[in-house]
Amino acid sequence: MGWLDYEENKINTALTLFTKSISLATKAETFFARSQCYLKLNDHEKAKADLQQALLRDKNNTEY
């Protein structure tokens, strides 16, 4: 659902959904997804922090 909201430019809704998802399971993909929301909101520091978390959890993924 988060990506659907993101694609529909409902960034704050997507951000909320990704944050809830992270609270349930800290997956690299979800940190990456939330970082994209932060980038859209021009919050580069939070985006960077989430990208770093994604890399910590999935070091072999070159998409991050």
Backbone as CSV, one residue per row, in Angstrom:
resi,resn,N_x,N_y,N_z,CA_x,CA_y,CA_z,C_x,C_y,C_z
1,MET,0.812,-1.189,0.000,0.000,0.000,0.000,0.860,1.259,0.000
2,GLY,1.976,1.214,0.678,2.820,2.393,0.730,3.298,2.855,-0.633
3,TRP,3.722,1.890,-1.466,4.201,2.269,-2.798,3.070,2.821,-3.653
4,LEU,1.857,2.302,-3.484,0.721,2.811,-4.241,0.460,4.271,-3.876
5,ASP,0.471,4.559,-2.584,0.305,5.946,-2.146,1.444,6.820,-2.654
6,TYR,2.651,6.295,-2.620,3.805,7.042,-3.127,3.606,7.381,-4.599
7,GLU,3.193,6.391,-5.384,2.989,6.597,-6.819,1.857,7.593,-7.096
8,GLU,0.894,7.658,-6.185,-0.215,8.607,-6.336,0.131,9.963,-5.710
9,ASN,1.386,10.134,-5.350,1.913,11.368,-4.759,1.280,11.702,-3.407
10,LYS,0.859,10.667,-2.696,0.365,10.815,-1.319,1.539,10.473,-0.400
11,ILE,2.507,11.356,-0.418,3.797,11.063,0.218,3.672,10.911,1.732
12,ASN,2.926,11.783,2.379,2.795,11.684,3.842,2.093,10.402,4.262
13,THR,1.098,9.982,3.489,0.423,8.720,3.793,1.385,7.558,3.606
14,ALA,2.128,7.570,2.513,3.117,6.518,2.264,4.162,6.489,3.376
15,LEU,4.624,7.652,3.781,5.620,7.750,4.850,5.097,7.104,6.132
16,THR,3.857,7.387,6.468,3.245,6.803,7.664,3.178,5.285,7.557
17,LEU,2.771,4.785,6.404,2.671,3.335,6.213,4.035,2.656,6.276
18,PHE,5.035,3.252,5.648,6.379,2.666,5.704,6.933,2.695,7.123
19,THR,6.657,3.764,7.856,7.122,3.854,9.245,6.465,2.777,10.103
20,LYS,5.175,2.565,9.916,4.488,1.497,10.655,5.070,0.139,10.304
21,SER,5.368,-0.063,9.042,5.942,-1.327,8.604,7.304,-1.564,9.250
22,ILE,8.107,-0.516,9.336,9.426,-0.625,9.964,9.285,-0.989,11.438
23,SER,8.260,-0.484,12.088,8.074,-0.791,13.514,7.727,-2.270,13.725
24,LEU,7.196,-2.915,12.682,6.849,-4.333,12.782,7.992,-5.249,12.347
25,ALA,8.723,-4.827,11.326,9.834,-5.633,10.802,10.810,-4.697,10.099
26,THR,12.045,-4.702,10.545,13.039,-3.775,9.999,13.707,-4.378,8.768
27,LYS,13.031,-4.244,7.627,13.557,-4.779,6.366,14.220,-3.668,5.555
28,ALA,15.265,-4.039,4.848,16.007,-3.078,4.030,15.097,-2.387,3.025
29,GLU,14.221,-3.160,2.401,13.344,-2.603,1.372,12.449,-1.499,1.912
30,THR,12.014,-1.660,3.149,11.127,-0.654,3.735,11.890,0.611,4.097
31,PHE,13.110,0.459,4.589,13.926,1.649,4.836,14.190,2.389,3.529
32,PHE,14.462,1.628,2.459,14.674,2.257,1.162,13.413,3.006,0.720
33,ALA,12.274,2.371,0.855,11.014,2.995,0.446,10.765,4.286,1.228
34,ARG,10.991,4.225,2.536,10.770,5.427,3.339,11.767,6.521,2.968
35,SER,12.983,6.138,2.612,13.974,7.147,2.198,13.494,7.911,0.974
36,GLN,12.794,7.208,0.084,12.286,7.869,-1.120,11.220,8.907,-0.765
37,CYS,10.421,8.626,0.242,9.442,9.608,0.724,10.153,10.828,1.287
38,TYR,11.162,10.580,2.106,11.914,11.706,2.673,12.562,12.551,1.579
39,LEU,13.047,11.910,0.536,13.627,12.678,-0.575,12.582,13.572,-1.237
40,LYS,11.380,13.026,-1.446,10.299,13.825,-2.040,9.939,15.021,-1.161
41,LEU,10.104,14.846,0.159,9.796,15.914,1.107,11.002,16.812,1.379
42,ASN,12.086,16.588,0.642,13.330,17.354,0.783,13.955,17.253,2.166
43,ASP,13.751,16.127,2.821,14.386,15.885,4.113,15.564,14.938,3.865
44,HIS,16.651,15.521,3.392,17.800,14.734,2.950,18.512,14.003,4.082
45,GLU,18.513,14.570,5.259,19.182,13.907,6.384,18.465,12.608,6.757
46,LYS,17.135,12.641,6.830,16.381,11.430,7.155,16.476,10.418,6.017
47,ALA,16.487,10.901,4.787,16.636,10.004,3.639,17.979,9.291,3.710
48,LYS,19.010,10.031,4.009,20.352,9.447,4.117,20.406,8.408,5.236
49,ALA,19.811,8.725,6.377,19.809,7.793,7.506,19.087,6.495,7.144
50,ASP,17.964,6.607,6.443,17.240,5.405,6.052,18.002,4.602,5.001
51,LEU,18.666,5.273,4.082,19.474,4.555,3.096,20.626,3.820,3.779
52,GLN,21.202,4.431,4.788,22.269,3.765,5.534,21.729,2.523,6.248
53,GLN,20.520,2.627,6.797,19.904,1.472,7.451,19.623,0.360,6.439
54,ALA,19.166,0.741,5.253,18.918,-0.255,4.208,20.211,-0.982,3.850
55,LEU,21.285,-0.241,3.711,22.581,-0.849,3.375,23.087,-1.775,4.477
56,LEU,22.861,-1.397,5.720,23.285,-2.251,6.832,22.575,-3.599,6.796
57,ARG,21.331,-3.583,6.353,20.525,-4.803,6.364,20.701,-5.635,5.085
58,ASP,21.152,-5.008,4.020,21.298,-5.706,2.741,22.514,-5.152,1.997
59,LYS,23.682,-5.536,2.444,24.935,-4.984,1.928,25.184,-5.303,0.452
60,ASN,24.563,-6.339,-0.049,24.820,-6.771,-1.426,23.888,-6.120,-2.452
61,ASN,22.934,-5.352,-2.001,21.988,-4.734,-2.927,22.590,-3.447,-3.469
62,THR,22.812,-3.407,-4.757,23.445,-2.227,-5.370,22.443,-1.135,-5.732
63,GLU,21.155,-1.378,-5.518,20.144,-0.375,-5.827,20.081,0.742,-4.790
64,TYR,20.597,0.474,-3.591,20.554,1.493,-2.546,21.716,2.411,-2.733
